[in-house]
Amino acid sequence: MNIKPERRDEIIAASMRIIEKKGIHNLTTKNIAKEVGFTEPGIYRHFKSKQEILTEILRRFKKGAGDRMKNARVSDKNPLDQIGSLFEGSLRLFNENPSITAAIFSEELFQNNDRLSSEVRSIMELSQEGLKDMIRCGQAEGTIRKDQEDEQLSLVVMGTFRLLVTRWRLTSRSFDIIDEGRKLWNTMRALLSV
């Protein structure tokens, strides 16, 4: 079987377009084949199932999240600015690729699927561990409050971020998520700061 990486990329891109235009529930191999312009068996030569396509989307997002985390952490910024950069960078990604939010934040789709749930959990754990580390660094240098545990502060940041993105999605992206994100980050920064 001749599997071409560029074909897999085309299938992933087509899947993301379908999610964006029609919603994740309309992501079927039939719709993907139509979008890409080849047969359903052609899809199956590259991916065994729709679940495998979704798993690949999540894995690619996780890799990108890890890269964004590393980039934020290697900068010479203080930990609060690193968290702010990570927050804004993620919002920019979602603004440019809104279909990713439907793929990442579709709990109802993943709820009864152990493989997909595991992928989403690992993304959340990666994000939380990176945030906790930044928070601990800020606590150690005296820029982030020490009266709360890093675990709890990371959950507050993640929950705030998630709520903003969910509101943006549910209102059909009726507001500028970057501007709203900046306002929200300024509030979050004030709450985290010493």
C-alpha positions as CSV (number, residue, x, y, z in Angstrom):
1,M,0.0,0.0,0.0
2,N,1.4,3.4,-1.1
3,I,0.7,5.8,1.7
4,K,1.7,9.4,1.0
5,P,2.2,11.8,3.8
6,E,0.8,14.7,1.7
7,R,-2.4,12.7,1.1
8,R,-2.8,12.3,4.9
9,D,-2.3,16.1,5.2
10,E,-5.0,16.7,2.6
11,I,-7.4,14.5,4.5
12,I,-6.7,16.2,7.7
13,A,-7.1,19.7,6.1
14,A,-10.4,18.5,4.4
15,S,-11.6,17.2,7.8
16,M,-10.9,20.5,9.4
17,R,-12.8,22.4,6.7
18,I,-15.8,20.1,7.2
19,I,-15.7,20.6,10.9
20,E,-15.5,24.4,10.3
21,K,-18.3,24.5,7.7
22,K,-20.7,21.8,8.9
23,G,-19.8,20.8,12.4
24,I,-18.0,17.8,13.8
25,H,-21.1,15.6,13.6
26,N,-20.9,15.9,9.8
27,L,-17.4,14.6,9.7
28,T,-17.9,11.4,7.8
29,T,-15.6,9.5,5.5
30,K,-18.1,10.1,2.7
31,N,-18.0,13.9,3.3
32,I,-14.2,13.8,3.6
33,A,-13.9,11.9,0.3
34,K,-16.1,14.4,-1.4
35,E,-14.2,17.4,0.0
36,V,-10.8,15.9,-1.0
37,G,-12.0,14.6,-4.4
38,F,-11.3,10.9,-4.2
39,T,-13.2,7.8,-3.1
40,E,-14.0,6.6,0.4
41,P,-11.7,3.6,-0.1
42,G,-9.0,6.2,-0.9
43,I,-9.6,7.7,2.6
44,Y,-9.2,4.2,4.1
45,R,-5.9,3.7,2.5
46,H,-4.5,6.5,4.6
47,F,-6.7,6.2,7.8
48,K,-8.5,3.2,9.1
49,S,-11.4,5.2,10.5
50,K,-12.9,8.5,11.3
51,Q,-11.6,8.0,14.9
52,E,-8.1,7.7,13.5
53,I,-8.5,11.0,11.6
54,L,-9.7,12.7,14.8
55,T,-6.8,11.2,16.8
56,E,-4.4,12.6,14.2
57,I,-6.0,16.0,14.5
58,L,-5.6,15.9,18.3
59,R,-2.0,14.6,18.1
60,R,-1.1,17.5,15.7
61,F,-2.7,20.0,18.0
62,K,-0.9,18.5,21.0
63,K,2.5,18.8,19.2
64,G,1.6,22.4,18.4
65,A,0.6,23.1,22.0
66,G,3.9,21.6,23.2
67,D,5.8,23.8,20.7
68,R,3.9,26.9,21.9
69,M,4.6,26.0,25.5
70,K,8.4,25.6,24.8
71,N,8.5,28.8,22.9
72,A,6.8,30.7,25.7
73,R,9.1,29.2,28.3
74,V,12.4,29.8,26.5
75,S,11.8,33.5,26.1
76,D,13.5,35.9,28.5
77,K,10.2,37.1,29.7
78,N,9.1,36.8,33.3
79,P,6.6,33.9,34.1
80,L,3.5,36.2,34.0
81,D,4.5,37.4,30.6
82,Q,5.2,33.9,29.4
83,I,1.7,32.8,30.5
84,G,0.2,35.9,28.8
85,S,2.1,35.0,25.6
86,L,0.9,31.4,25.7
87,F,-2.7,32.6,26.3
88,E,-2.6,35.1,23.4
89,G,-0.8,32.7,21.1
90,S,-3.4,30.0,21.6
91,L,-6.2,32.5,21.0
92,R,-4.5,33.6,17.8
93,L,-4.3,30.0,16.6
94,F,-8.0,29.5,17.3
95,N,-8.9,32.8,15.6
96,E,-7.0,31.7,12.5
97,N,-8.3,28.1,12.6
98,P,-11.7,28.0,14.4
99,S,-12.3,24.4,13.4
100,I,-9.7,23.4,15.9
101,T,-11.9,24.5,18.7
102,A,-14.7,22.3,17.6
103,A,-12.3,19.3,17.4
104,I,-10.6,20.0,20.8
105,F,-13.6,21.1,22.8
106,S,-16.1,18.4,21.7
107,E,-16.5,16.5,25.0
108,E,-19.8,14.8,23.9
109,L,-18.0,13.3,20.9
110,F,-15.0,12.0,23.0
111,Q,-17.0,11.0,26.1
112,N,-17.6,7.4,25.1
113,N,-14.4,6.9,23.2
114,D,-11.4,5.9,25.3
115,R,-8.8,6.6,22.6
116,L,-10.0,10.1,21.9
117,S,-10.6,10.9,25.5
118,S,-7.1,9.8,26.3
119,E,-5.7,12.2,23.6
120,V,-7.7,15.1,25.0
121,R,-6.6,14.3,28.5
122,S,-3.0,14.3,27.5
123,I,-3.4,17.7,25.9
124,M,-4.9,19.1,29.1
125,E,-2.2,17.5,31.2
126,L,0.5,18.9,29.0
127,S,-1.0,22.4,29.2
128,Q,-1.5,22.2,33.0
129,E,2.0,20.9,33.7
130,G,3.5,23.7,31.7
131,L,1.3,26.3,33.4
132,K,2.1,24.9,36.8
133,D,5.8,25.1,36.1
134,M,5.5,28.8,35.0
135,I,3.4,29.6,38.1
136,R,6.0,27.9,40.4
137,C,8.8,29.9,38.7
138,G,6.8,33.1,39.2
139,Q,6.1,32.2,42.8
140,A,9.8,31.5,43.4
141,E,10.8,34.9,42.0
142,G,8.0,36.7,43.8
143,T,5.9,37.9,40.9
144,I,3.1,35.4,41.3
145,R,1.1,35.0,44.5
146,K,2.2,32.2,46.9
147,D,-1.0,32.0,49.0
148,Q,-2.6,29.7,46.4
149,E,-1.3,26.4,45.1
150,D,0.1,26.1,41.6
151,E,-2.4,23.4,40.8
152,Q,-5.4,25.6,41.7
153,L,-4.0,28.7,39.9
154,S,-3.3,26.6,36.7
155,L,-6.9,25.4,36.8
156,V,-8.2,28.9,37.1
157,V,-6.2,30.0,34.1
158,M,-7.2,27.0,32.0
159,G,-10.8,27.3,33.0
160,T,-10.9,31.0,32.2
161,F,-9.3,30.4,28.8
162,R,-11.7,27.5,28.0
163,L,-14.8,29.6,29.0
164,L,-13.8,32.4,26.7
165,V,-13.2,30.1,23.8
166,T,-16.5,28.2,24.4
167,R,-18.4,31.5,24.6
168,W,-16.8,32.6,21.3
169,R,-17.8,29.3,19.6
170,L,-21.3,29.3,21.0
171,T,-21.9,32.9,19.8
172,S,-20.7,32.0,16.3
173,R,-17.5,34.0,16.9
174,S,-19.5,37.2,17.4
175,F,-16.7,39.0,19.1
176,D,-13.0,39.6,18.6
177,I,-11.5,36.8,20.7
178,I,-8.0,38.4,20.6
179,D,-9.3,41.7,22.1
180,E,-11.5,39.9,24.6
181,G,-8.6,37.6,25.5
182,R,-6.3,40.6,26.2
183,K,-8.9,42.1,28.5
184,L,-9.4,38.8,30.3
185,W,-5.6,38.3,30.6
186,N,-5.2,41.7,32.2
187,T,-7.7,40.7,34.8
188,M,-6.2,37.3,35.3
189,R,-2.7,38.8,35.5
190,A,-3.9,41.2,38.3
191,L,-5.4,38.2,40.2
192,L,-2.2,36.2,39.8
193,S,0.2,39.0,40.6
194,V,1.7,39.8,44.0
